Amino acid sequence: MTTEVREKLYRYRWVILTVAWLSFLTVFLVRGGIGPLAPFVMESLHISRSQVQSLGSIVGITYLPTMLLAGWMVDRIGVRRILVFGTFITGLSTTALFFAPSYQGMLTIMALSGLGSACIFPSAVKAIISWFPLRERATVMGINQTAINASGIIGGSLLPTVAIALGWKYGLLFLGLMTLAVSISCALLYRNPPQEGQPGVPEDTQSSLSPQPSKSQLMSSLFRSRDIWMLFLAGFFINIVEWGLIGNLVLYLKEYLLFDVKIAGYLLAMTEAAGLLGKPASGLISDRLLLGRRKIVFIVMAGAATIICLMLGLAGHEMQWLLYPVLFIMGVVAIGWGGLYTALAGELAGKELAGVAGGTGGFALVLAAFLGPLFFAYIVDVTGSYPLAWLIMAVSGTISVGFMFLVREYKRRI
């Protein structure tokens, strides 16, 4: 293989990242698209607030169990097939919403869309672990996860405009056709990485030439690993904090600190934007400054989020103008850790089981994303106290730090 061909193969990793990012973007646009369209859907179908919210939450019925299966399938039959299948099913389901005759029909279709969207997270983890060397992985994982934040920005600004101009169903049709186009792009552009040991593969991604254990042995070793479970628990508890923050910040600012609802919305957007910056920034620090160490960066970020939760719980009213920079920092640390988590999960599992690790680790995060906002809101409903809710979020952050301390980072397989 010539030097030119090797360089071309190595540069192709950025095409892989683009494919993964677009898949993430479209799937999260679909998952979050109901929110910006909610007023139009409610008026058109004459349904309640809880009914329109059910259109988004019902995805979880199929999403959670499918994510575990998808992780296993990615390792068995490859990233490309699962990535194409996931984006195709999601796009087809979302396009079908345009033709749904009733609310009940939309519920069924949204539930089916979870079968596709659950495939994207483990596929992206496997793709990045396979294509990118150690010194780039956390940064690239962070960049890939900015698609989640970008989907919120694009959906919030674009979908209501389309709904006003053409009708809310055309917003869903646009998302469905866009996702189908991304599915075609995945089929055309995704490639398997060069074979390990082949010239052109970065040195730190090559494996030993010694005999490798079987898939069943690797699977058994992975799920008996203390480190992988400690990592998953650390991610679960810090994600409780993240989604408790995202789901309840506007209400906290409006009802407890008496902010105007528009200002509260702007502060939430600022916090989300800070998280978008924090994801690649934390990965860059881990990859370049700390030479691939993930654990210490995660602990610092989770610890900082815990301290800010304590500040909000104990001194929220007294913070005044300090609240603005504090919430910006909170966005960076409470939202920006995702690339570190997914990179370390894949590295602890190894290339052979990166899909399984991505699916299982993603399951823990999605479960926390569903529970976090509900848990925070339940505390406020029962006690009437926002400060207490923030203090309990601080407990969750502390637990996350504790579990991450127990992860033996040196046990990474790649």
Sequence and secondary structure as in RCSB ss.txt:
>XXXX:A:sequence
MTTEVREKLYRYRWVILTVAWLSFLTVFLVRGGIGPLAPFVMESLHISRSQVQSLGSIVGITYLPTMLLAGWMVD
RIGVRRILVFGTFITGLSTTALFFAPSYQGMLTIMALSGLGSACIFPSAVKAIISWFPLRERATVMGINQTAINA
SGIIGGSLLPTVAIALGWKYGLLFLGLMTLAVSISCALLYRNPPQEGQPGVPEDTQSSLSPQPSKSQLMSSLFRS
RDIWMLFLAGFFINIVEWGLIGNLVLYLKEYLLFDVKIAGYLLAMTEAAGLLGKPASGLISDRLLLGRRKIVFIV
MAGAATIICLMLGLAGHEMQWLLYPVLFIMGVVAIGWGGLYTALAGELAGKELAGVAGGTGGFALVLAAFLGPLF
FAYIVDVTGSYPLAWLIMAVSGTISVGFMFLVREYKRRI
>XXXX:A:secstr
  HHHHHHHHHTHHHHHHHHHHHHHHHHHHHHTHHHHHHHHHHHHT  HHHHHHHHHTHHHHHHHHHHHHHHHHH
HH HHHHHHHHHHHHHHHHHHHTT  SHHHHHHHHHHHHHHHTTHHHHHHHHHHHHS HHHHHHHHHHHHHHHHH
HHHHHHHHHHHHHHHH HHHHHHHHHHHHHHHHHHHHHH      TTSTTS GGG   SS    HHHHHHHHHT 
HHHHHHHHHHHHHHHHHHHHHHHHHHIIIIIS   HHHHHHHHHHHHHHHHHHHHHHHHIIIIISTT  HHHHHH
HHHHHHHHHHHHHHHTTT GGGHHHHHHHHHHHHHTTHHHHHHHHHHHH GGGHHHHHHHHHHHHHHHHHHHHHH
HHHHHHHH  HHHHHHHHHHHHHHHHHHHHT  GGG   
